[in-house]
Amino acid sequence: MAIIKENISEACKRSNRRYEDINIIAVTKYVSCERAQEAVDAGVLHIGENRKEGLLNKRQALSDDKVIWHFIGSLQSRKVKDVIDHIDFLHSLDRLSLAEEINKRAKKTIRCFVQVNISGEESKHGLKESELEDFICRLKDFESIKVIGLMTMAPFTDNEQEIRQIFRRLKERQTYIQSKNWEHAPCTELSMGMSNDYQIAVEEGATYIRIGTALVGKDE
Ligand SMILES: *Cc1c(COP(=O)(O)O)cnc(C)c1O
């Protein structure tokens, strides 16, 4: 935790950003509830899970009502009813049918990131950049959904320039969507950066970084 905070702080200095503007999500999908609890006890405020079972288990086990819950994986529509009232943020909104289901089930407003597949890799979820504007425009009909930002995953590579370009393009899309001044889509946040690339993500404007292995490790 200390090393990660230090790295974030350095990245903020390099890019003239404020450390307080970066939210660290501890991704606990690889670890036990005990390990997740340790992270919370050490001061982690945001917990991220990518599956229904993991989310519900951790929610039940963790004793801290200040924890903020993030669903970061792709979400099947039929599972929406089981998870939606247990999360504060969804990082993977990528289709209208999912938005419809959320709107039908949610009892409160869900803060959503629209997931964008900037790299174009087939293995990745998310909208194409060209589909983004139309998609977000249509979300205005769903009163339970607030588009607070965009999310992407960079390719798994050592090529720092390639990663940086992906994050930059997401930032550009965010600026464009913000310029629309849509009430349902303030789009002030960027969810990008994982264990391997969070420093680059912070330099390029991330406000939520999702760190698993480097923060809480990985159980065998
Ligand atoms: C697993 C996961 C992470 C964290 O991965 P690490 O490389 O362990 O930091 C972040 N975001 C998403 C969407 C994930 O599925």
The ligand as an SDF file (V2000), in Angstrom:
LIG
                    3D

 15 15  0  0  0  0  0  0  0  0999 V2000
   -8.7470   -8.0710  -12.3130 C   0  0  0  0  0  0  0  0  0  0  0  0
   -9.0440   -6.7120  -12.7770 C   0  0  0  0  0  0  0  0  0  0  0  0
   -8.2650   -5.6210  -12.3550 C   0  0  0  0  0  0  0  0  0  0  0  0
   -7.0520   -5.7450  -11.4570 C   0  0  0  0  0  0  0  0  0  0  0  0
   -6.0360   -6.4960  -12.0580 O   0  0  0  0  0  0  0  0  0  0  0  0
   -4.5440   -6.4920  -11.5030 P   0  0  0  0  0  0  0  0  0  0  0  0
   -3.7050   -6.6520  -12.7270 O   0  0  0  0  0  0  0  0  0  0  0  0
   -4.4340   -7.6480  -10.5760 O   0  0  0  0  0  0  0  0  0  0  0  0
   -4.2930   -5.2120  -10.8330 O   0  0  0  0  0  0  0  0  0  0  0  0
   -8.6460   -4.3640  -12.7990 C   0  0  0  0  0  0  0  0  0  0  0  0
   -9.7050   -4.1800  -13.6130 N   0  0  0  0  0  0  0  0  0  0  0  0
  -10.4690   -5.1940  -14.0380 C   0  0  0  0  0  0  0  0  0  0  0  0
  -11.6330   -4.9120  -14.9380 C   0  0  0  0  0  0  0  0  0  0  0  0
  -10.1630   -6.4980  -13.6490 C   0  0  0  0  0  0  0  0  0  0  0  0
  -10.9340   -7.5140  -14.0890 O   0  0  0  0  0  0  0  0  0  0  0  0
  1  2  1  0
  2  3  1  0
  2 14  2  0
  3  4  1  0
  3 10  2  0
  4  5  1  0
  5  6  1  0
  6  7  2  0
  6  8  1  0
  6  9  1  0
 10 11  1  0
 11 12  2  0
 12 13  1  0
 12 14  1  0
 14 15  1  0
M  END
$$$$
